[in-house]
Amino acid sequence: MNRMQRVFVLTACVAVAAIAVAVADEAAKSNIPAGIFKASALTGQPVRNAKNENLGKLEDLVVNKDGKIVYGVLSHGGVAGIGDKLFAVPPSQLVLTDMPNSRDKKEFLVNVDKSVLDSNPGFNDKDMPSAPSSVFTSGGSSRDAGAGHASTDLWRVRKLTGMNVKNTTGEDLGKVNDIMVSLKDGKVAYAWLAYGSRLTGSAKYFAVPWDAMELKTLTGKPTDVNFVVDMSKATLFRVGPRQGSFPLGGGPADV
């Protein structure tokens, strides 16, 4: 096979792999239950108030060990993420609505004036509060909502996405492809586990119940933290691509 033929074959293989990945992703998205959102799709959504004032965007979600959404992280002000202030939005106000004159685009409507956010300091990105800011309910200072007293049992969802998943013996079971959340219930619905290669089209997707996963280290090193589930790798092999819920049970239908 000459060089041109090898290039042609390689290009064709890449194209086929790309199509396979796109088809798999579309199939996965089409099976997401109603009312369940990918956390990655919620980040970046605009946030406004009833006066149609632009308050910023949703930067992240913070959950506790039970999977409850403790608050959403609102990025306010700044340019391209520089100089912005962060506020903890109560989960009760994390309701998606249609943007005016556009049903294809969504936004969050929250109960706070822009001037209140302008005059309050917010919280530091490395020092998360343990509760939502009171500015969204009482117009008070955001400093009285636990800022500076972050709990070690609170996690930012964006940092959980992409994390390795292992079983109790240390076998690799894949990665967290996304965290699926129910805004209505204010909690994590399940983790979207991707096992196998998306590029080759061999990836399998599983809906893993949140209470079946434990965030911990198997080596004792604090920097080596993974999600751990109690099941064998062989069990994962026996489950066909996108067939039903996670073998441990308790989760919604396959993503």
C-alpha positions in Angstrom: 0.0 0.0 0.0 1.5 3.3 -1.0 1.6 6.5 1.0 -1.5 8.0 -0.7 -3.5 4.9 -0.1 -2.5 4.8 3.6 -3.5 8.4 4.0 -6.9 7.7 2.3 -7.6 4.7 4.5 -6.6 6.6 7.7 -8.9 9.5 6.7 -11.8 7.2 6.0 -11.3 5.4 9.4 -11.3 8.7 11.2 -14.4 9.9 9.4 -16.2 6.6 10.3 -15.1 6.9 13.9 -16.4 10.5 14.1 -19.8 9.4 12.7 -20.0 6.6 15.2 -19.2 8.9 18.1 -21.9 11.4 16.9 -24.5 8.7 16.5 -23.7 7.3 19.9 -23.9 10.7 21.5 -27.2 11.5 19.8 -28.7 8.1 20.9 -27.6 8.8 24.4 -29.1 12.3 24.5 -32.4 11.1 23.0 -32.8 8.7 25.9 -32.3 11.2 28.7 -35.5 11.1 30.9 -37.7 14.3 30.8 -36.8 16.8 33.5 -33.2 15.5 33.8 -30.4 17.8 32.6 -26.7 17.3 31.9 -24.9 19.5 34.4 -22.4 20.5 31.6 -25.4 21.8 29.6 -26.5 24.0 32.5 -23.2 25.7 33.0 -22.9 28.9 31.0 -26.7 29.5 30.9 -27.5 33.2 31.4 -29.0 34.4 34.7 -31.4 37.4 34.8 -34.0 38.9 37.1 -37.6 40.0 36.7 -36.3 43.4 35.5 -34.5 41.7 32.7 -31.1 42.8 34.2 -28.2 40.6 33.1 -26.8 39.1 36.3 -24.2 36.9 34.7 -24.1 33.1 34.1 -24.3 29.9 36.0 -20.8 28.7 36.4 -21.3 25.5 38.3 -23.4 23.4 40.7 -22.3 22.4 44.2 -23.6 19.2 45.7 -23.2 17.4 49.0 -22.4 13.7 49.6 -26.1 12.8 49.5 -26.4 14.2 45.9 -28.4 17.3 47.0 -27.8 20.5 45.1 -26.7 22.9 47.8 -26.5 25.9 45.5 -25.6 27.1 42.0 -22.5 29.2 41.5 -23.4 32.5 39.8 -20.6 34.3 38.0 -21.4 38.1 38.1 -19.5 40.9 36.4 -16.0 40.7 35.1 -14.8 40.1 31.5 -14.1 36.6 30.2 -14.0 35.3 33.8 -11.6 37.9 35.0 -12.7 40.2 37.8 -16.0 38.4 38.3 -17.7 37.8 41.6 -19.2 34.5 42.7 -22.6 34.1 44.5 -24.3 31.0 45.8 -27.8 30.8 44.4 -30.4 28.7 46.3 -31.5 25.6 44.5 -35.1 26.7 44.7 -34.2 29.5 42.2 -32.5 27.3 39.7 -35.5 27.0 37.4 -34.9 27.2 33.7 -37.3 29.3 31.7 -37.6 30.2 28.0 -35.8 33.4 27.0 -38.1 36.1 25.6 -39.0 35.5 22.0 -37.0 32.3 21.9 -38.1 28.8 22.9 -34.8 27.4 21.8 -32.8 29.3 24.4 -33.1 29.0 28.2 -32.1 31.2 31.1 -32.4 31.2 34.9 -34.5 33.9 36.6 -33.5 34.8 40.1 -34.9 37.1 42.8 -32.2 39.8 43.2 -31.4 43.2 41.9 -28.2 43.8 40.0 -27.3 46.6 42.3 -27.3 44.2 45.3 -24.8 41.9 43.6 -22.7 45.0 42.6 -22.5 46.1 46.2 -21.7 42.7 47.8 -18.4 41.0 47.7 -19.5 37.4 46.9 -17.2 34.6 47.8 -13.7 33.4 46.8 -13.4 30.6 44.2 -11.1 28.7 46.6 -13.2 29.3 49.7 -16.7 28.0 48.9 -19.5 28.8 51.3 -21.5 26.0 53.0 -24.9 27.5 52.2 -26.6 29.8 49.6 -26.2 33.5 49.9 -28.9 35.4 51.7 -28.9 38.2 49.1 -31.3 36.1 47.1 -33.9 36.0 49.8 -33.4 39.0 52.1 -31.1 41.4 50.3 -28.5 41.0 53.1 -24.8 40.6 52.8 -23.5 37.4 51.2 -21.0 37.2 54.0 -23.6 35.7 56.4 -24.2 32.6 54.4 -21.3 30.5 55.6 -18.6 32.0 53.4 -15.2 31.0 54.5 -16.6 27.9 56.2 -16.8 25.5 53.3 -17.7 21.9 54.1 -15.3 19.1 52.9 -18.5 17.2 52.0 -19.3 19.7 49.2 -18.2 19.2 45.7 -18.3 21.3 42.5 -19.9 19.2 39.8 -17.5 20.4 37.1 -14.6 18.8 39.0 -16.5 15.5 39.3 -17.0 15.3 35.5 -14.2 13.3 33.9 -13.2 11.6 37.2 -12.1 8.0 37.0 -14.5 5.3 38.3 -13.0 2.1 39.8 -14.3 -0.8 41.8 -13.2 -1.8 45.3 -10.2 -3.9 43.9 -8.9 -0.9 41.9 -10.1 -2.1 38.4 -10.8 0.7 36.0 -14.6 1.0 35.1 -14.4 4.1 33.0 -15.0 7.8 33.6 -17.9 10.0 34.6 -19.0 11.4 31.3 -21.4 13.9 33.0 -23.5 14.4 36.1 -27.3 14.2 35.4 -29.4 16.5 37.7 -33.0 17.0 38.4 -33.6 20.8 39.0 -37.2 20.0 40.1 -36.0 17.6 42.9 -32.9 19.7 43.5 -30.5 16.7 43.4 -28.3 14.5 41.3 -30.4 12.0 39.4 -27.4 9.7 38.4 -23.9 9.8 37.1 -23.4 9.1 33.4 -20.6 6.5 33.2 -18.8 6.0 30.0 -16.9 2.7 29.6 -14.8 1.9 26.6 -13.7 4.1 23.7 -15.9 6.7 22.1 -13.5 7.1 19.2 -13.9 3.5 18.1 -17.6 3.4 18.9 -17.2 0.7 21.6 -18.3 3.0 24.4 -21.0 1.8 26.7 -23.0 4.2 28.8 -24.5 3.4 32.2 -26.8 5.3 34.6 -25.0 4.9 37.9 -27.2 5.7 41.0 -25.5 8.4 43.1 -25.8 6.3 46.3 -23.9 3.5 44.6 -20.8 5.7 44.2 -18.3 6.7 46.9 -15.7 9.4 46.3 -12.5 8.2 48.0 -8.9 7.2 47.5 -7.9 3.5 47.3 -4.2 4.2 47.7 -4.3 6.5 50.7 -3.0 9.4 48.7 -5.2 12.5 49.0 -4.4 13.4 45.4 -5.6 10.0 44.1 -9.3 10.3 44.5 -11.8 8.4 42.4 -15.4 7.3 42.4 -15.6 3.8 43.7 -18.4 1.3 43.1 -18.9 -2.2 44.4 -19.0 -4.4 41.3 -16.6 -6.4 39.1 -15.2 -5.4 35.7 -16.5 -8.7 34.4 -20.1 -7.6 35.2 -19.6 -4.5 33.1 -18.4 -6.7 30.1 -21.6 -8.8 30.3 -23.9 -5.8 29.9 -24.5 -4.8 26.3 -24.1 -1.3 25.0 -26.8 1.0 26.4 -28.9 -1.9 27.8 -31.0 -0.9 30.8 -29.9 0.6 34.0 -26.7 0.1 35.9 -26.3 -3.5 37.1 -26.4 -2.3 40.8 -30.0 -1.2 40.2 -31.8 1.8 41.8 -31.1 4.1 38.9 -33.3 5.4 36.1 -33.3 4.0 32.6 -30.2 3.9 30.5 -29.0 7.3 29.3 
